[in-house]
Amino acid sequence: FNHNNMDVFGKCEGETYPSSPSPNGTCAKELNDASLHFPCCNGACGFIELNLQIATINTDFHQLFQALIQLHKFGYRTVALNQHVEKRFTGTLEPVVLTKEIVDWAYFHGMTLLRRATIILKNQQDSYMLSGSAYTGLKKFDIIAALPETEKLLAQCVEKLEMDIICLNLDSRLPYRWKVSHIGQAIDRGLYIELGYSSFVKSAGGARSLTISNAQSIIRISKGKQLISSFMGLDPRNIRAQPDVTALIRLFGFSVKQSREATHDRLRLVLLHARMRSMTAKGALAVAKLGSKDDIWGRPFKSVFLPLKNENGDSDGEGEEEE
Protein backbone atom coordinates (compact mmCIF):
# COMPACT_ATOMS: atom_id res chain seq x y z
CA PHE A 1 0.00 0.00 0.00
CA ASN A 2 1.66 3.18 -1.23
CA HIS A 3 1.30 6.21 1.05
CA ASN A 4 2.98 8.64 -1.33
CA ASN A 5 0.96 11.35 -3.10
CA MET A 6 -2.00 11.08 -0.74
CA ASP A 7 -4.45 13.69 0.45
CA VAL A 8 -5.24 14.36 4.12
CA PHE A 9 -7.50 11.32 4.38
CA GLY A 10 -4.96 8.86 3.02
CA LYS A 11 -6.53 8.61 -0.42
CA CYS A 12 -4.52 8.76 -3.60
CA GLU A 13 -5.77 11.41 -5.97
CA GLY A 14 -9.16 10.36 -7.36
CA GLU A 15 -9.41 7.33 -5.06
CA THR A 16 -11.15 6.37 -1.85
CA TYR A 17 -11.37 3.56 0.68
CA PRO A 18 -13.22 0.38 -0.24
CA SER A 19 -15.44 -1.26 2.37
CA SER A 20 -12.65 -3.82 2.90
CA PRO A 21 -9.00 -3.96 1.81
CA SER A 22 -8.43 -5.31 -1.66
CA PRO A 23 -6.15 -8.34 -2.06
CA ASN A 24 -3.24 -6.37 -3.48
CA GLY A 25 -3.55 -3.59 -0.88
CA THR A 26 -4.42 -0.81 -3.35
CA CYS A 27 -7.20 1.74 -3.15
CA ALA A 28 -10.42 1.36 -5.15
CA LYS A 29 -10.52 3.75 -8.12
CA GLU A 30 -14.23 3.36 -8.78
CA LEU A 31 -15.31 5.87 -6.15
CA ASN A 32 -14.51 9.54 -5.85
CA ASP A 33 -14.00 12.48 -3.49
CA ALA A 34 -16.56 12.36 -0.67
CA SER A 35 -16.54 8.56 -0.16
CA LEU A 36 -20.33 8.52 -0.24
CA HIS A 37 -20.36 4.88 -1.32
CA PHE A 38 -21.29 4.01 2.26
CA PRO A 39 -25.05 4.65 2.67
CA CYS A 40 -27.28 1.59 2.15
CA CYS A 41 -31.03 1.34 2.54
CA ASN A 42 -30.94 -1.83 4.62
CA GLY A 43 -28.57 -0.41 7.24
CA ALA A 44 -26.18 -3.35 6.87
CA CYS A 45 -23.25 -1.04 6.21
CA GLY A 46 -23.25 0.42 9.71
CA PHE A 47 -24.24 3.68 11.37
CA ILE A 48 -23.37 7.30 10.58
CA GLU A 49 -21.88 9.94 12.89
CA LEU A 50 -21.87 13.44 11.38
CA ASN A 51 -20.13 15.44 14.12
CA LEU A 52 -16.88 14.26 15.67
CA GLN A 53 -15.31 17.58 16.62
CA ILE A 54 -11.59 18.14 16.10
CA ALA A 55 -9.49 21.24 16.70
CA THR A 56 -8.10 23.01 13.64
CA ILE A 57 -4.91 23.88 15.59
CA ASN A 58 -3.15 21.56 18.05
CA THR A 59 -5.40 18.61 17.23
CA ASP A 60 -5.36 15.86 19.87
CA PHE A 61 -4.78 12.90 17.54
CA HIS A 62 -4.55 10.40 20.41
CA GLN A 63 -8.04 11.28 21.65
CA LEU A 64 -9.32 11.32 18.06
CA PHE A 65 -7.92 7.82 17.52
CA GLN A 66 -9.58 6.55 20.69
CA ALA A 67 -12.90 8.12 19.63
CA LEU A 68 -12.73 6.43 16.21
CA ILE A 69 -12.01 3.07 17.85
CA GLN A 70 -14.99 3.52 20.16
CA LEU A 71 -17.27 4.49 17.26
CA HIS A 72 -16.11 1.43 15.32
CA LYS A 73 -16.92 -0.84 18.27
CA PHE A 74 -20.46 0.61 18.33
CA GLY A 75 -20.96 -0.13 14.65
CA TYR A 76 -20.36 3.29 13.09
CA ARG A 77 -18.77 3.06 9.65
CA THR A 78 -19.10 6.65 8.36
CA VAL A 79 -17.74 9.49 10.51
CA ALA A 80 -17.56 13.19 9.67
CA LEU A 81 -14.61 15.02 11.26
CA ASN A 82 -15.90 18.49 12.10
CA GLN A 83 -13.72 21.64 12.15
CA HIS A 84 -15.06 24.92 13.53
CA VAL A 85 -14.23 28.02 11.47
CA GLU A 86 -14.55 31.17 13.58
CA LYS A 87 -12.62 33.68 11.43
CA ARG A 88 -12.94 34.71 7.82
CA PHE A 89 -10.37 33.07 5.57
CA THR A 90 -8.88 33.81 2.17
CA GLY A 91 -8.19 31.24 -0.53
CA THR A 92 -9.02 27.60 0.12
CA LEU A 93 -9.54 26.29 3.65
CA GLU A 94 -7.54 23.10 4.22
CA PRO A 95 -8.84 20.16 6.29
CA VAL A 96 -6.75 18.91 9.20
CA VAL A 97 -3.95 16.57 8.10
CA LEU A 98 -4.37 13.23 9.85
CA THR A 99 -1.56 11.02 11.10
CA LYS A 100 -0.50 7.93 9.16
CA GLU A 101 -1.63 5.71 12.04
CA ILE A 102 -5.23 6.99 11.83
CA VAL A 103 -5.27 6.78 8.03
CA ASP A 104 -4.06 3.16 8.01
CA TRP A 105 -6.44 2.11 10.77
CA ALA A 106 -9.49 3.66 9.06
CA TYR A 107 -8.55 2.07 5.73
CA PHE A 108 -8.13 -1.47 7.01
CA HIS A 109 -11.26 -1.28 9.19
CA GLY A 110 -13.48 -0.03 6.37
CA MET A 111 -14.36 3.27 8.04
CA THR A 112 -15.21 6.21 5.79
CA LEU A 113 -13.96 9.57 7.08
CA LEU A 114 -15.78 12.61 5.71
CA ARG A 115 -14.66 16.22 5.97
CA ARG A 116 -16.98 18.74 7.57
CA ALA A 117 -16.66 22.47 8.26
CA THR A 118 -18.93 24.37 10.68
CA ILE A 119 -18.89 28.13 10.11
CA ILE A 120 -19.52 30.25 13.24
CA LEU A 121 -21.66 33.20 12.10
CA LYS A 122 -21.23 36.10 14.52
CA ASN A 123 -21.91 39.06 12.24
CA GLN A 124 -22.98 39.95 8.73
CA GLN A 125 -19.43 39.76 7.34
CA ASP A 126 -19.11 36.11 8.37
CA SER A 127 -22.07 35.14 6.17
CA TYR A 128 -20.02 35.94 3.07
CA MET A 129 -18.06 32.72 3.68
CA LEU A 130 -21.18 30.80 2.63
CA SER A 131 -22.04 32.79 -0.46
CA GLY A 132 -20.39 34.09 -3.61
CA SER A 133 -16.75 33.53 -4.45
CA ALA A 134 -15.73 32.90 -0.82
CA TYR A 135 -17.89 29.73 -0.82
CA THR A 136 -15.46 28.05 -3.23
CA GLY A 137 -12.86 28.10 -0.44
CA LEU A 138 -14.81 25.27 1.22
CA LYS A 139 -14.68 22.94 -1.79
CA LYS A 140 -12.42 20.44 0.00
CA PHE A 141 -15.11 19.71 2.60
CA ASP A 142 -17.88 17.17 2.04
CA ILE A 143 -20.40 18.65 4.50
CA ILE A 144 -20.96 22.34 5.26
CA ALA A 145 -22.71 23.49 8.44
CA ALA A 146 -23.37 26.85 10.09
CA LEU A 147 -23.88 28.03 13.68
CA PRO A 148 -25.75 31.39 13.55
CA GLU A 149 -25.62 33.48 16.72
CA THR A 150 -28.36 36.01 15.84
CA GLU A 151 -31.88 35.69 14.49
CA LYS A 152 -30.99 37.76 11.42
CA LEU A 153 -28.17 35.38 10.52
CA LEU A 154 -30.50 32.41 11.12
CA ALA A 155 -32.96 33.92 8.63
CA GLN A 156 -30.16 34.20 6.05
CA CYS A 157 -29.15 30.57 6.63
CA VAL A 158 -32.61 29.19 5.91
CA GLU A 159 -33.20 31.58 2.98
CA LYS A 160 -30.09 31.66 0.79
CA LEU A 161 -26.74 30.58 2.28
CA GLU A 162 -25.19 27.38 0.87
CA MET A 163 -24.98 24.65 3.52
CA ASP A 164 -26.37 21.29 4.62
CA ILE A 165 -26.82 21.62 8.41
CA ILE A 166 -27.76 24.34 10.91
CA CYS A 167 -26.21 23.68 14.34
CA LEU A 168 -27.52 24.56 17.79
CA ASN A 169 -25.69 24.79 21.13
CA LEU A 170 -28.06 23.15 23.58
CA ASP A 171 -25.79 23.58 26.62
CA SER A 172 -26.36 27.36 26.73
CA ARG A 173 -29.46 29.54 26.50
CA LEU A 174 -30.54 30.03 22.90
CA PRO A 175 -29.83 33.65 21.81
CA TYR A 176 -33.02 33.84 19.69
CA ARG A 177 -36.40 32.22 19.23
CA TRP A 178 -37.07 29.86 16.35
CA LYS A 179 -40.18 30.56 14.28
CA VAL A 180 -42.40 28.25 12.28
CA SER A 181 -41.40 30.19 9.15
CA HIS A 182 -37.73 29.24 9.77
CA ILE A 183 -38.65 25.56 9.86
CA GLY A 184 -40.73 25.87 6.71
CA GLN A 185 -37.89 27.48 4.79
CA ALA A 186 -35.45 24.82 6.01
CA ILE A 187 -37.81 22.10 4.77
CA ASP A 188 -38.17 23.78 1.38
CA ARG A 189 -34.38 23.94 0.93
CA GLY A 190 -33.65 20.50 2.37
CA LEU A 191 -31.62 21.83 5.33
CA TYR A 192 -31.37 19.91 8.61
CA ILE A 193 -31.17 21.16 12.19
CA GLU A 194 -28.62 19.42 14.39
CA LEU A 195 -29.08 18.65 18.09
CA GLY A 196 -26.05 17.27 19.93
CA TYR A 197 -26.37 14.77 22.77
CA SER A 198 -22.84 15.04 24.24
CA SER A 199 -23.79 18.07 26.37
CA PHE A 200 -26.56 16.00 27.96
CA VAL A 201 -24.28 13.03 28.69
CA LYS A 202 -21.37 14.94 30.20
CA SER A 203 -23.32 17.56 32.16
CA ALA A 204 -25.44 17.26 35.30
CA GLY A 205 -28.06 19.20 37.22
CA GLY A 206 -28.97 22.60 35.80
CA ALA A 207 -26.89 22.22 32.63
CA ARG A 208 -28.67 18.98 31.74
CA SER A 209 -32.06 20.57 32.40
CA LEU A 210 -31.13 23.48 30.10
CA THR A 211 -30.18 21.03 27.34
CA ILE A 212 -33.55 19.28 27.61
CA SER A 213 -35.43 22.60 27.71
CA ASN A 214 -33.70 23.94 24.59
CA ALA A 215 -34.28 20.70 22.69
CA GLN A 216 -37.95 20.55 23.68
CA SER A 217 -38.55 24.11 22.48
CA ILE A 218 -37.10 23.30 19.04
CA ILE A 219 -39.03 20.03 18.78
CA ARG A 220 -42.27 21.77 19.78
CA ILE A 221 -41.90 24.41 17.05
CA SER A 222 -40.66 22.04 14.34
CA LYS A 223 -42.93 19.11 15.34
CA GLY A 224 -39.87 16.90 14.95
CA LYS A 225 -39.33 17.75 11.27
CA GLN A 226 -35.83 18.26 9.78
CA LEU A 227 -34.11 17.44 13.08
CA ILE A 228 -31.05 15.19 13.36
CA SER A 229 -28.99 14.11 16.35
CA SER A 230 -25.21 13.68 16.50
CA PHE A 231 -22.45 13.36 19.06
CA MET A 232 -21.03 16.89 18.76
CA GLY A 233 -17.92 16.15 20.84
CA LEU A 234 -14.63 14.24 20.94
CA ASP A 235 -14.34 12.54 24.35
CA PRO A 236 -14.73 8.78 23.70
CA ARG A 237 -16.22 8.29 27.17
CA ASN A 238 -19.34 10.20 26.11
CA ILE A 239 -19.94 8.32 22.86
CA ARG A 240 -23.06 6.14 22.81
CA ALA A 241 -24.22 3.36 20.50
CA GLN A 242 -26.87 4.26 17.94
CA PRO A 243 -29.73 2.37 19.70
CA ASP A 244 -28.79 4.13 22.96
CA VAL A 245 -28.86 7.53 21.25
CA THR A 246 -32.27 6.72 19.77
CA ALA A 247 -33.59 5.98 23.27
CA LEU A 248 -31.74 8.90 24.91
CA ILE A 249 -33.13 11.64 22.68
CA ARG A 250 -36.67 10.56 23.50
CA LEU A 251 -36.06 12.51 26.70
CA PHE A 252 -35.91 15.60 24.47
CA GLY A 253 -39.51 15.00 23.35
CA PHE A 254 -39.06 12.88 20.21
CA SER A 255 -41.57 10.14 19.47
CA VAL A 256 -40.33 6.62 18.71
CA LYS A 257 -40.59 7.21 14.95
CA GLN A 258 -39.00 10.67 15.12
CA SER A 259 -36.05 9.46 17.20
CA ARG A 260 -35.38 6.70 14.65
CA GLU A 261 -35.46 9.22 11.79
CA ALA A 262 -33.21 11.71 13.63
CA THR A 263 -30.48 9.16 14.31
CA HIS A 264 -30.64 7.04 11.18
CA ASP A 265 -32.79 7.89 8.16
CA ARG A 266 -32.17 11.64 7.98
CA LEU A 267 -28.41 11.27 8.40
CA ARG A 268 -28.33 9.51 5.04
CA LEU A 269 -30.45 12.28 3.55
CA VAL A 270 -27.88 14.81 4.76
CA LEU A 271 -25.22 12.96 2.76
CA LEU A 272 -27.46 12.98 -0.29
CA HIS A 273 -28.09 16.72 0.11
CA ALA A 274 -24.35 17.37 0.42
CA ARG A 275 -23.74 15.33 -2.70
CA MET A 276 -26.31 17.25 -4.70
CA ARG A 277 -25.07 20.63 -3.43
CA SER A 278 -21.48 19.91 -4.42
CA MET A 279 -22.14 18.19 -7.76
CA THR A 280 -24.95 20.29 -9.24
CA ALA A 281 -25.76 23.94 -9.86
CA LYS A 282 -28.66 24.86 -7.54
CA GLY A 283 -29.73 21.22 -7.54
CA ALA A 284 -30.97 21.55 -11.12
CA LEU A 285 -28.00 21.26 -13.50
CA ALA A 286 -25.14 18.79 -13.76
CA VAL A 287 -22.58 17.82 -16.40
CA ALA A 288 -22.26 14.26 -17.73
CA LYS A 289 -20.18 12.64 -20.49
CA LEU A 290 -21.84 11.39 -23.64
CA GLY A 291 -21.68 7.61 -23.79
CA SER A 292 -21.09 7.24 -20.05
CA LYS A 293 -22.44 3.98 -18.62
CA ASP A 294 -23.10 5.60 -15.24
CA ASP A 295 -25.44 8.44 -14.42
CA ILE A 296 -24.17 11.85 -13.28
CA TRP A 297 -23.94 10.68 -9.68
CA GLY A 298 -21.55 7.86 -10.49
CA ARG A 299 -21.29 4.51 -8.77
CA PRO A 300 -21.21 5.85 -5.16
CA PHE A 301 -24.71 7.27 -5.48
CA LYS A 302 -26.16 4.16 -7.10
CA SER A 303 -25.35 2.12 -4.01
CA VAL A 304 -27.79 4.24 -1.99
CA PHE A 305 -30.83 3.13 -3.95
CA LEU A 306 -29.82 0.07 -5.98
CA PRO A 307 -26.70 -1.70 -4.63
CA LEU A 308 -26.18 -3.82 -7.75
CA LYS A 309 -23.06 -4.30 -9.84
CA ASN A 310 -22.85 -2.87 -13.32
CA GLU A 311 -23.12 -5.82 -15.70
CA ASN A 312 -21.68 -3.80 -18.60
CA GLY A 313 -18.29 -3.31 -16.96
CA ASP A 314 -16.56 -0.49 -15.14
CA SER A 315 -15.58 1.70 -18.08
CA ASP A 316 -16.89 5.25 -17.86
CA GLY A 317 -16.88 5.68 -21.62
CA GLU A 318 -15.38 8.39 -23.74
CA GLY A 319 -16.96 11.35 -25.40
CA GLU A 320 -17.72 15.02 -25.22
CA GLU A 321 -19.38 16.73 -22.29
CA GLU A 322 -23.00 17.76 -22.36
CA GLU A 323 -25.00 19.87 -19.95
Order of alpha helices (4+ residues) and beta strands (2+ residues): beta-alpha-beta-alpha-beta-beta-alpha-beta-alpha-beta-alpha-alpha-beta-alpha-alpha-alpha-beta-alpha-beta
